[in-house]
Structure formats: structure tokens, C-alpha cells
Amino acid sequence: MCRSLISEPPPHTGLTITTANSSPVGDIVGKLVVGYQGWFDAKGDGSPNNQWIHWGGNPPRAGHQSFELWPDVREYNRTYQTGYEPLGTGQPARLFSSWDNQSVDTHFLWMKQNNIDGAALQRQRLNGMAGKVMASAEHYNRKFYIMWDISGWDKFESEIPDDLTVNLKPLGVFNSSAYAHQNGRPVVCMWGLGFTNRPKDTAGLIRLIDALKLEGYYVIGGVPRNWRDISNFREVYLRLNMLQPWAVGSMSSVKGAQLYQPVLKADYEFLVQHNIDYHPVLYPGFAWSNWHNTTRNAQPRLHGDFMWQQFVNLRQLAISSAYVAMFDEYDEGTAIAKAAETIEDIPSDQYFLTLDADGVRVSGDFYLRLVGDGNRMISGQIPLQTTHPTPHIKS
């Protein structure tokens, strides 16, 4: 997903906690879910595309890539040779494909190992990915749900129901033991409601949301961070079961994350008043210089301090639900999945963001472990801690 950057919120004082969940704990409320792209392909991976997708280039090579963060591929049993020079370690520069069953299986194993409750599968590609995610989620006892990104999608009102009927239901995803339900209803999500350069058909969105709810679905909407100020989409937002305001790109420091807390509080209180659930979005950092020729390490991860402050915000507000953006978004540098630790772990002929970019070395799985600890804190399994308890290097 491509996101525009927005400014940080103003300072605040006198914060008090007065809110409670609208719905009981289920597969989404009171749980931590990660966004899952599953969109990386490689030539020769057996997918119908049979070409490099989302890595950029054909093959990706120095100066020809669209991703920022180099993945750690040591646990994949099949990888694909790129056009880059070898890594600093001397190993060949190879990348994974999401189409490989073992890649998806590895990702869901990491979720289980690190206390991540489930994943939202972004629905914008091959039908086979839904089946692969379903199988891995069942195997590792994780939950998943379908998310449609309506960016550039003018016929969403007719084509989303068609996708449900023609593609997803025959796959059996909604009958899977791993499919997420909230309030007894299968969960679906539409992302892009009210963003600039996205569909403005509010009447069509209202009809679609009403139809999905009538069919028995619990409907989440991915909305802009400033959704309360977008008056022409107000009726759309009030129709939803849950709102997921997009925060990626809106903060650039620990202080900025602290200053975001009153926005979270105001969102939460408004939604509770309207009996709508809340899924605040957290992220580790952001950059896309290899894709858009912009600033490197634009919103630094600060070796976990930036993201941990976002978890602190939620715990202080007694908000126990969270959506982490993203699990595997290597394109925009927001991935929490395993990634290159140092310059030795990336190709010698191309810049990529590494996890030690802010001066502290952390292990490739650090952000997975950090998110697991954040989930424990917001769910009350461990006490509030203003500094993260996650060791940078696992002993």
C-alpha cells in the first residue's frame, strides 16, 4: 500500500482514561493483527505471473528495485537469484517468493513463535494466496481475514461481492477454522475509504457496507488518520463495525509518537459513543528511497524505541486491540518480518535499509519479538513499561 505523509499532531496535557471496548474480545477486538501483503513473486517460482513482482526489476539489480528493506532469507528452503552482487558475507543475493508454500508457512510460524494473533491478507492478487494463507493459518493456529484495497477501484461495489461469490467462497476460506470472526461474524475489511486519490463514491460504499453486513459480515474500514475531519465520508464511517485509521508516515520520532496519544484517545471515545470498534495502527518506521528516490531512513526505527512508544500509548489508554503495519512490507521499510541486520547482510552494490541504521545492532527477528512483547503489554499479560523489555540481540 502506498501512503502519503501527514504532519504530527499538536501537543496535549491532562490525559485521562475513560473509555472501554464496544465489543467483547474476539478474534479481532482485544487481539493484535498484522497486515500481510503476500505479493512478492519471482521468475521461476511456479506462479501464474512467472516474473519478478514488487521487488522491482527483471531481475532486481543495482538501481532497479522498488523495495527498501532487505529480507533475511536464511530460513527459506527456496530462494531466487537476483542481479545484485553478492552480500557482504559473500553469499549470493537471493530473495524469496510469496508464492512458495514454504514462504507463507515460515511467516505464519514466525507469527506463532512471536505472539502475533493473526493476519489481514491484502486481497489484490492471485486466488492461490488465500488458499496458502488459510493452510498456514490453520496449521499454526493463527487467524486471518480478507482485506480489499480499493485504491483505483471504480467498480468495487459490484466486484467485491463478485470476488466473494466467485472466488473466495468456493475456496472455503470462510469455513476455515482459522478465519477470523468477531461478534460471531466473519471479518472482512476495505482499505482506502476517504483517502485522497481513492474512490469518492460514498453512496456506493454505503450500499456495499450495508449489503455485507446484511450478509452477516463484520466490516472493517481502513481510513485516513484524520477521518473525523472528513465530513463527506462521515456516514460511510458510521456504517462500519470497526475503524482502522492509517498512521503510517504520520510520525518521525518518539516525541511524535507521544504526541499522537490524544488523537488515539479522541478517536476511541468517539467510536465508543457510536458503538464502533477501534483498530489503531502501529508501525516500526518508514522509508521508500529505493522506490521514490526520497530520503533514506526517513522515519527511523530507533532500534525499537519508536514503535514501543506506540504500544505504550495503547496501554495507557487501555486499548488492547492493534493492527501492525506491516508484516512483510519490505517495499516501504515497514516490515517486522526478519530482515538484514548490517551492511554485511545486503548486496555490496546497492543501498538497502538495515536494522542497525540508527547505531544499535539488533537481531533480524527483533521486531517480531518486540511486537510480541507489545501485544503482551497491551493485553495486560505484562505490566506497563515505558522502555521496551525486548533484548536487541536474543541470547
C-alpha positions in Angstrom: 0.0 0.0 0.0 1.3 3.4 -0.9 0.7 6.1 1.7 1.1 9.9 1.7 2.8 11.5 4.7 0.9 13.8 7.1 2.0 16.1 9.9 2.4 15.3 13.5 -0.5 16.1 15.9 -0.3 19.1 18.4 0.9 18.7 22.0 -1.5 17.7 24.8 -1.9 17.8 28.5 -4.2 16.3 31.1 -4.7 12.9 29.5 -7.3 10.7 31.3 -8.5 7.2 30.5 -12.3 7.0 30.3 -13.0 4.5 27.5 -13.9 0.8 27.1 -14.3 -1.6 24.2 -17.6 -1.6 22.3 -17.4 -5.3 21.5 -16.2 -8.2 23.6 -12.9 -9.8 23.0 -13.0 -11.9 19.9 -10.6 -12.8 17.0 -10.1 -9.0 16.3 -11.1 -7.0 19.3 -8.5 -7.4 22.0 -6.1 -9.0 19.6 -3.0 -8.0 17.6 -3.2 -8.4 13.8 -0.5 -7.8 11.2 -1.1 -6.6 7.7 0.1 -9.3 5.3 0.9 -8.4 1.7 1.9 -11.8 0.3 2.6 -10.1 -3.0 6.3 -10.8 -3.8 6.9 -13.0 -6.8 10.0 -14.2 -8.6 10.6 -15.6 -12.1 10.6 -19.3 -12.0 8.5 -19.6 -8.7 5.7 -21.5 -10.4 3.2 -18.7 -10.0 0.9 -17.7 -12.9 2.8 -14.4 -13.0 6.2 -16.1 -13.5 8.1 -12.8 -13.2 9.5 -10.5 -10.5 6.6 -8.7 -8.8 7.0 -6.0 -6.1 10.8 -6.5 -5.9 11.2 -4.4 -9.0 13.5 -5.0 -12.0 13.6 -8.2 -14.1 15.5 -9.4 -12.2 16.0 -6.8 -9.4 19.5 -5.4 -9.7 21.5 -2.3 -8.7 19.5 0.7 -9.5 16.4 -1.4 -10.4 14.4 -2.2 -7.3 11.3 -0.9 -5.5 11.9 -2.2 -2.0 13.8 -0.6 0.9 14.5 -3.3 3.4 16.5 -6.4 2.5 14.9 -9.6 3.9 16.8 -12.2 5.9 16.2 -15.3 3.7 18.2 -17.9 5.7 15.1 -19.8 6.8 13.5 -20.2 3.4 14.1 -23.5 1.6 13.8 -22.0 -1.9 15.0 -18.6 -3.0 15.7 -16.9 -6.3 18.9 -15.4 -7.7 18.8 -11.6 -8.3 21.1 -9.5 -10.4 22.9 -7.9 -7.5 26.5 -8.5 -6.5 26.9 -11.0 -3.5 26.2 -9.9 0.0 28.9 -8.5 2.2 29.2 -12.0 3.7 30.0 -13.4 0.2 26.7 -15.2 0.0 24.7 -14.8 -3.3 22.0 -12.2 -3.2 18.7 -14.2 -3.3 15.1 -13.3 -2.5 12.0 -15.3 -1.5 8.7 -15.6 -3.3 5.4 -15.3 -1.5 4.0 -17.9 -3.9 6.1 -20.7 -2.4 4.1 -22.6 0.3 7.1 -22.7 2.5 7.5 -18.9 2.5 3.9 -18.5 3.8 4.4 -21.3 6.2 7.6 -19.7 7.5 5.8 -16.4 8.0 3.0 -17.9 10.0 5.4 -19.9 12.1 7.1 -16.6 13.0 3.7 -15.2 14.0 3.1 -18.2 16.3 6.5 -18.0 17.8 6.2 -14.3 18.5 2.7 -14.0 20.0 1.0 -12.4 16.9 -2.6 -13.4 16.8 -3.4 -13.2 13.1 -3.0 -11.5 9.8 -5.1 -9.4 7.3 -4.4 -10.7 3.8 -4.4 -7.9 1.3 -6.6 -9.1 -1.5 -5.3 -7.8 -4.7 -3.7 -10.7 -6.5 -3.8 -14.4 -7.3 -6.5 -16.6 -5.7 -3.9 -19.1 -4.7 -2.5 -16.8 -2.0 -5.8 -17.0 0.0 -5.5 -20.8 0.0 -1.9 -20.7 1.0 -2.6 -18.3 3.9 -5.6 -20.4 5.0 -3.5 -23.6 5.1 -0.7 -22.0 7.1 -3.0 -20.2 9.5 -4.8 -23.5 10.2 -1.5 -25.3 10.8 -0.1 -22.7 13.2 -3.5 -21.8 14.9 -3.4 -18.2 13.8 -6.4 -16.2 12.5 -6.7 -14.4 9.2 -9.2 -12.3 7.3 -9.6 -10.8 3.8 -8.8 -7.1 3.1 -9.5 -5.4 -0.2 -7.6 -2.2 -1.1 -10.0 -0.2 -3.2 -7.3 2.2 -4.4 -8.0 2.9 -8.1 -11.0 0.5 -8.0 -14.0 2.3 -9.5 -16.2 -0.9 -9.7 -15.7 -2.0 -6.1 -19.4 -2.0 -5.4 -20.1 -4.9 -7.8 -16.7 -6.5 -8.0 -16.2 -7.1 -4.3 -19.4 -9.1 -4.0 -18.4 -11.0 -7.1 -15.0 -11.8 -5.6 -16.7 -13.2 -2.5 -19.1 -15.3 -4.5 -17.0 -16.4 -7.4 -13.6 -16.8 -5.9 -13.4 -16.8 -2.1 -16.4 -18.8 -1.1 -15.5 -21.7 -3.4 -12.1 -21.7 -1.8 -13.7 -22.4 1.5 -11.9 -19.6 3.4 -15.0 -18.5 5.4 -15.5 -22.1 6.6 -11.9 -22.4 7.8 -11.2 -22.8 11.5 -8.6 -20.1 11.1 -10.9 -17.5 9.5 -11.3 -14.6 11.9 -14.8 -13.9 13.4 -15.9 -11.0 15.6 -19.3 -11.0 17.3 -20.0 -14.3 15.6 -19.5 -12.8 12.2 -16.7 -13.4 9.6 -14.5 -10.4 9.3 -13.8 -8.5 6.1 -12.0 -5.2 5.5 -11.9 -2.5 2.9 -8.9 -0.2 2.9 -8.9 3.3 1.3 -12.2 4.9 2.5 -11.8 8.6 2.2 -8.1 8.9 1.1 -7.0 11.4 -1.5 -6.9 9.8 -5.0 -9.2 7.0 -3.9 -12.8 6.4 -5.0 -15.2 9.1 -3.8 -18.4 7.1 -4.3 -19.8 7.4 -0.8 -23.2 6.2 -1.8 -21.7 3.1 -3.4 -19.6 2.4 -0.3 -22.7 2.8 2.0 -24.7 0.4 -0.1 -21.8 -2.1 -0.2 -21.2 -1.9 3.6 -24.9 -2.4 4.3 -25.0 -5.3 1.9 -22.0 -7.0 3.5 -23.4 -6.5 7.0 -26.8 -7.9 5.8 -25.0 -11.0 4.5 -23.6 -11.5 8.0 -20.1 -10.0 7.8 -18.3 -7.8 10.3 -16.9 -4.9 8.3 -13.7 -3.0 9.0 -12.7 0.1 7.2 -9.2 1.3 6.6 -9.5 5.1 6.8 -7.2 8.2 6.9 -5.7 9.2 10.3 -7.8 12.4 10.2 -11.0 10.6 9.5 -13.1 12.6 12.0 -12.4 15.7 9.9 -13.6 14.2 6.6 -17.3 15.3 6.7 -18.4 13.9 3.4 -17.4 10.3 4.5 -19.0 10.6 7.9 -22.0 8.4 7.0 -19.6 5.8 5.5 -17.6 5.6 8.7 -20.6 5.4 10.9 -21.8 2.3 9.0 -18.7 0.3 9.8 -18.2 -2.2 12.6 -14.6 -1.2 13.2 -12.3 1.7 12.0 -8.6 1.3 11.3 -7.1 4.8 10.9 -3.8 4.7 9.0 -1.0 6.2 11.0 2.0 5.2 8.8 4.0 8.2 7.8 2.5 10.5 10.4 5.3 10.4 13.0 9.0 10.6 12.9 10.3 10.4 16.4 9.5 9.0 19.9 8.2 12.5 20.8 5.9 12.5 17.7 4.6 9.1 18.8 3.9 10.5 22.3 2.0 13.5 20.7 -0.2 11.0 18.8 -1.8 9.8 22.0 -4.6 12.4 22.2 -5.6 11.6 18.7 -5.9 7.9 19.7 -7.9 8.9 22.8 -10.3 11.2 20.8 -10.8 8.5 18.1 -11.5 5.9 20.7 -14.0 7.9 22.7 -15.9 9.0 19.6 -16.2 5.4 18.4 -17.3 4.0 21.7 -20.1 6.6 21.7 -21.2 5.3 18.3 -20.8 1.6 19.3 -18.0 1.1 16.7 -14.8 -0.8 17.5 -11.3 0.6 17.1 -8.2 -0.9 15.5 -5.3 1.6 15.9 -2.4 1.2 13.5 1.2 0.9 14.7 4.4 0.7 12.6 8.1 0.3 13.2 9.4 3.0 10.9 9.1 4.1 7.2 11.2 4.8 4.1 11.0 4.2 0.4 14.1 5.8 -1.1 14.8 2.9 -3.4 11.3 3.3 -4.9 10.7 7.0 -4.9 14.3 8.5 -4.7 13.5 10.2 -1.4 15.3 10.5 2.0 16.9 7.3 3.2 15.7 6.1 6.6 13.1 8.9 6.5 11.3 7.8 9.7 13.8 5.8 11.7 13.0 2.8 13.8 15.3 4.0 16.6 16.1 0.4 17.4 12.6 -0.3 18.7 12.0 2.8 20.8 9.7 4.5 18.2 7.4 1.5 17.9 7.4 0.7 21.6 6.1 4.2 22.4 3.1 3.4 20.2 2.4 0.4 22.4 2.8 2.5 25.5 0.2 4.8 24.1 -2.3 2.0 23.8 -1.6 0.5 27.2 -2.0 3.9 28.9 -5.4 4.3 27.2 -6.5 0.7 28.0 -6.7 -0.1 24.3 -6.0 -3.8 23.8 -6.5 -4.1 20.0 -3.8 -3.3 17.5 -3.1 -3.5 13.8 0.6 -3.6 12.9 1.7 -2.3 9.5 3.1 -4.4 8.2 4.4 -7.9 8.5 6.1 -8.2 5.1 6.1 -4.7 3.6 9.7 -4.6 2.5 8.8 -2.1 -0.2 8.2 0.8 2.3 10.5 -0.3 5.0 7.7 -1.2 7.5 8.2 -4.9 7.6 8.5 -6.5 11.0 9.5 -9.9 9.4 13.1 -10.9 9.6 15.5 -8.5 7.8 19.1 -7.7 7.2 21.0 -6.7 10.4 24.0 -4.9 9.0 25.7 -3.9 5.7 27.3 -7.3 5.6 23.8 -8.8 5.0 22.9 -6.8 1.9 24.3 -6.7 -1.7 27.6 -4.9 -1.9 26.5 -2.8 -4.9 23.2 -1.4 -3.7 21.9 0.6 -0.7 19.2 -1.1 1.4 18.0 -0.2 4.9 19.4 -2.4 7.6 18.2 -2.9 11.2 21.3 -1.2 12.7 20.8 2.0 10.8 20.3 4.0 14.0 23.5 3.0 15.6 22.4 -0.1 17.6 22.7 -3.6 16.3 19.6 -5.7 16.6 18.9 -9.3 15.5 16.9 -10.0 12.4 13.9 -11.2 14.4 14.0 -8.2 16.9 10.8 -6.5 15.6 8.9 -9.8 15.7 9.9 -10.2 19.3 9.2 -6.5 20.1 5.7 -6.8 18.7 5.1 -10.0 20.7 6.1 -8.2 23.9 3.9 -5.2 22.9 1.0 -7.5 22.5 1.6 -8.9 25.9 1.7 -5.4 27.4 -1.5 -4.0 25.8 -3.3 -7.3 26.7 -2.3 -7.0 30.4 0.0 -10.0 30.4 2.9 -7.9 31.5 2.9 -4.5 33.3 3.2 -1.2 31.6 6.8 -0.5 30.8 7.8 2.8 29.2 11.0 1.3 27.8 10.8 -2.0 25.8 11.8 -5.2 27.6 12.8 -6.9 24.4 16.6 -7.5 24.2 18.2 -6.2 21.0 20.0 -9.5 20.5 18.4 -12.7 21.6 20.7 -14.6 23.9 
